[in-house]
Amino acid sequence: MKYENRLPEEGINASEDNPLKEFAWLLVGSLAILVVSVVAVSYGAQWLAPRLPFKYEARLASGLDLVAPPKSEAARAAQGELQALADRLAARMHLPSGMQVRVGFRDEPVVNAFATLGGQTVFFRGLIEKLDSEDAVAMVMAHEIAHLKHRHPAAALGRGVAVGVLLSVVTAELGRSAAGGALNQAGVLTLLSFNRDQEREADDVALRVIAAEYGHLSGAVELFSAFNTLQAKMPAGMTQVEFLRTHPLTANRTATVSAWAQANGVAMTGLVRPLPPALAAIRDKAKRRG
């Protein structure tokens, strides 16, 4: 008996679908997935970026150096004293792994301090001129370090930086490229502000830290009183002090300190520590100017 293969049916390899049509659907579908992914990452980045390991934020901020030594010897001495205070307070704060607080000092009359990416914070001469004790400076310092601890700058600097932190997981260059626009605005980071929940969180941490360091909350009382006084002297509707713009300090905040002290069994007042020599010299010079 002889066997042989049957011939295939005609048109078996033919398709009624148009390959160009299939390609078009594939292309449209891929683009749609890409767009949805970008949108999802963009909106979710502000939540996710602060929750990534700090090393990726540090990698992104490696080219953002706001804490270079000042030019004058007096300013360098002030920066050194601020850094020593930051190191002492940070030791109480259980910072994220790898985070080292770096403090810069700007010899400018702006009444402000701010925290930014990469564990960096900056103090201005104008702020030091308004404070009379180490305790008050420590309240500001602890507040700014608390922002760093909870990674508030990574969330608050906008989607560009947040996406950049995410992409830094892949490469630092890719992250910096994505966040380039925001990082290029480093010169205006003094206007950085955080939402009310972030400010309350930073205040709570700062109060706990200065209570542990000094045994009372005189630093918070002095700080808030000083800025309430400054705010009262301003024309109605004007806020010329940068610190008051980025940290809305009011009489209500002093009341909050009182309530916190009562709830935690901490004294509102006590013996304050004097300013370190370089910071005291800045304050005294300002008072002589009147």
N, C-alpha and C positions, 0 to 999 in steps of 0.2 A: 504494500500500500504506500502511496506517495503523498507526503504532506507538503503543503506550501502556505506561506503567509498570504492572508487576504490583503488586498490593496486598501489603504485608509480611505475613509469617506471623504468626499470632496468638501473643502471649506473647514476642515477640522481645526486648522491653525488660524483661521480668520476670526476676527472679533468685530462685533457690531459697534463697540465703543471706539470713540475717537481718541487716540493717544494724546493729542494736544489738549483735549478737554480734561482728561485725567491729570495731566501735568498742571493745568491751570488750577484745578481743584486742590492739588497737592501744595502748590505754591501759596494759594490763598489761605489754606489751612495752616501752613507753617508760619506765615506772617501773622495770622490771628493769634496763634499760640505765643509767638514772640512778643506781640503787643501786650497781650494779657499778662505775660510773665513780667515784662518791664513795669507795667502799672502796679502789679501786685508787690513786686520787690520795692518799688518806689514808695508806695504807701506803707508797706510793712517795715521798711528799713529803719524808720525812726523808733520803732518799737524793738526791732531785733538788734540793731547796731550796738546799743549799750550792753546787750547781753552776750555779745561775742567776747572772747578773751581780750584783755586789755592790750596784749602785744600787737594786735592788728590795728588798733587805734594809734598806738605809739608808732607803728610803721608808717601809717598814713601821715602822721604829724611830724615825721623826722625832719622834714625840710622847713618846718614852721618854728623858728627859734625866736621867742619873744623875751628871753631871759638873759640876753647877752650882758656882760658886765658893763655898768655905766662908765662914763668917761672920767668923772671927778672922783677923787679919793673919798670924799664925804659920802657920795652916793653909793660907792662900792661898799663902804662900811655899813651903810643902812641896808643894802641888799643882803650882806652877810648876816646881819642881826635878824632880818626877816626870815632868811633861810633857816637859821638856827631855831627860831620859834616854830616854823613850819615843821621841821624835823621832830621837834619835841611833841607837838600836838598830833602829828600824823602817826606817831608810835602808839597812840591810844585809839586809832580809828579803824584798824583792820582793813586796810586798803586792798584793792584787787591785786592779785599776784602780778608782780613785775612793775607795779606803779611806784614811781619815785617822784614826789612833789618837787617841782623846781619853781622857785620864786624869782620873779623879775622886779626891778624897781625902776620906775620912770621919774626922772627929775622934772616933773611938770606939775602945774598948779591944779590939775583936774582932781576933783574930790571923788575918787573912785577906786575900785579894785575889781578884778574880774578873773574868772576861771575859764580856761579854754582847753583845746585838745591836747592829748599827750601828757597829762599830768602837770600842765603849766598854769601858773597863776601870776598876775601882775598887780603890784601896788603902785599908786601914784603918790608923789610928794604931797599934793593937796589934801589927801586923806589923812596922812600922818600929822599934818599941821593942825588938824581939828581934834586930835585925841590926846588925852593927858596921862594915860596909863597903859602898861603892857596888857592889862586885862582887856581893855577895849580893842586894842589891835588884835589880840588873840581871838576875840569874838568874830571879827571880820575874817581872820585867817581860817578859823575853824569852819566858818560858814562856806568860804570858797573851797576849802579842801573837801567839805561834804559834797559839794557839787561834783568835784572830781571823783570822789568815792562812788557816787551813784551814777556816774557816767552821763550826767545831764548835758554837758557840752556836745557829746556825740549825737544826742537826740535833738537838741535845740538848734543846732547850726544849719538845719535844713536838710531836705532830701538829698541834695548833692553830696554833702559830707557823709550822710548816713549811708548812701549807696557806696560811696568811696570806701567806708570802713568795711562794708560787706565784700567789695571786690578786692580789698587788701588781703583777704583770705587766699586769693589766687596769687597775686603779685602786688608788691607795693607800688610799682609804676602804674599798673592798671587802676589801682585805687586812687592814686594822686591825679591821674588823668581824668577820672570820673568826677572827682571833687575839686578840680582845678579852679573853677569859677569862685567857689566859696573860699578856698584857701587863699586865693589871690586877694581877698578882702580882709586879710588878717589885720590890716591897719585900722579897721573900723570895728574890731571885735570888742571894743570898749562898750559898744551899744548892745552887746549880747544880753538878752534877758531870758529868764526862765518863767515857766507858768507858776500859778499859785501853789499847786501841789508840790512842785519841786522846791519852791522857796520855803514852804512849811517844813518839808523834809530836811532841807539844809539847816533851817533854824533849830529844829529838834536835835539834830546831831550836834550842832555847835553848842547848844546849851548843855548837853550831856558832857561834852568834852571839857568845856571851861569849868563846869561844876566839879569834874574829877580833878582838873589841874589846879584850880584855885580854891575850891571848897565853898564857893559862893558865886553869885551871878552879877557882881558889880560891873563887870566888863560889858555885859549886855545892857544894863541899865544906863551906863555912861554913854555907850554908843548910840542907843536909840534916843536918849535925851538930847545929845549933841545934834543929831540930824533933825529931830523935831524942831529944835531951836533955829537951825539954819532954814528949814522949810518955812517956818513962821515969818522969817524976815524977808522972804521973797515976795515980789508983786503977785497979786492974785492971778492964777492961771499960768504961772511960770514956774518951771523947775529947772534951774540952771546948774544944779549940782548933779553930775552924772550918776553918782551912787544912788541918789533918790529916784532917778529915772529907771535904773535897772533893778533896784531893790526898794520897793515902795514901803518905806518905814514910816509909820504913823503912831499916834498915841495908842492906838489899838494894839500895836505890837508890844508896847511896854506892858499893857494889861495882860497880854498872852504870856509874857515872861513871868509875871506875878502868879498867874494861874498855874504855870508849869512848875514854878518853885514850890508852891503849896502842895501840888499833887505829888511831887517827888521828894518832899521834905528837905529842900535845899534853901539856904539863906539867900535873901535877895542882895544883901550888902555884906561887906567885909573889908579887911585890909587889902588894898590893891598894891600891886608891884609897880615900881616906877618904870618909865620907858628906858630901854637900854641906851647907852651914851649917844650913839650916832642918831638914833631916832629922836632922842630928847633934844639934841642940838638943832634938828630940823624944826621941831615944834617951838623951841625957844626963839629961834630966829624969826619965825613967823609972828610970834607974839610981840617981839620988839618992833617989827614993822607996823604992828597995829592992825 
